[in-house]
């Protein structure tokens, strides 16, 4: 089921991001606008676009999130491989996305100190 959903999400996400998808959505809105006079600009006419866009948006969020999660995992693995392959790299940075917010904050402060030292040395030159 997961692989099936992943494949559907990837294809749908790819299709949604094309100019043709935008043109199709724009054509749908234009068609809806031109149907207004035929339906007397009724509540039903408004409900059609409100309901359809809400449903499409709701489902699209899940598809895009699945694709984004997969891409993030792949990117993290690639970065982990790069860290692992560099001789002097800090291997404790592998799987850094799994540490707590406090640990990330401590690392950020450590790198801010490195940055300040670098800028201080630069100014002294």
N, C-alpha and C positions, 0 to 999 in steps of 0.2 A: 504494500500500500504506500509506504514511504517513497520508494523509488518511482512509483507511478505518479504520485503527487509532485515529486521533484522534477520529473520530466515535463509534466503539464505546466508547472510553475515556470520553468525555464523557457519553454516555448511561448507561453502566454506573455511573460514579461518581455521577451524579445520582440514579440509582435506588437505589444502595446507601445513600445518605445520607437515605433517607426512613423515616418510622415504619413503613411497610408492610414494608420490607426487614427491619427489626428484628423485627417480628411474625412474618414468615415464618421467620427464623432461629430465633427462640424456639420456634415451632411445630415446626420440624424437630428441635430438641433434645428437646422434650417427647415427640414421636413416638418418637424414639430411646430415651428413658428408658422409655417404656411398652412398647417392644419387648424390653426387657431380660429380663423374665420368660419371654417366648415363646422367646427364644433362649438361655435359661439363663445369662444374664450371662456368656456365653462370651468367649473371646479374639477370636473373629470379631465379636461384638457390639461390643467395644471398638475393634477395628480399623476398623470402619465409620465411627465418628465421628472417630477420629484421622486416618484417611486423608482423609476428605471435608473436614474443617476445614483440614487442612494444604494440600490442593490449592487450595481456595477462597481461603485467605489468601495463598498464594504468587502466584496469578494476580491477585488484587486489588491486591497491592502494585504491580505493573507498571501496571495501569490507573490507579490513583490517582497514581502518580508521573508518568505522562504528562500527566494533567490538571493536576497541580501545576506541572510544568515549563512548560506552555503558559500558565497563569495568571501565573506569575512573569515570563515573557517579555513578556506583555502589560502587566503592571504596570510593568516597567522601561521599556518604550517610552512609557507614559503619563507617568512621572516625567521621562524624557528630554525629552519635549515641553514639560512644565511648566518645566523648567530652561531650555530653549532659548527659551521665550517671555518669561521674566522678564528685564527689561533688565539689572539688575546682578547676576544670578546667575552663578556660576562655571561656564561651559560645559565646563570640563574635568571636571566631575562627571558629564557624560553618559557612559554606558557604564562607570560606576564599578564595576559588578559584574565587569568583566573585568580589573581591576588585581590586583596581587599582594597577598598578606596583609601584607607589609611596608609597602606603600604605603597600605593601609587603616589600618594601625597608626599611621603618621605623620599621616594626616589626623585620626584619632581624637585623637591627642595635640594637634594644632593646635586642634581644637574644644574639647578639655578646657581649654586655655589661655584661649580665648575665654570659656568658661563661668566660669573662676576670676576673670577680670577683671570680668565682669559681676557676680558675687556680691560681689566686693570693692567695686565702685562702689556697689552696693546697700546694703552695710553702712555705707558712709561717709555716706550720705544721712540 
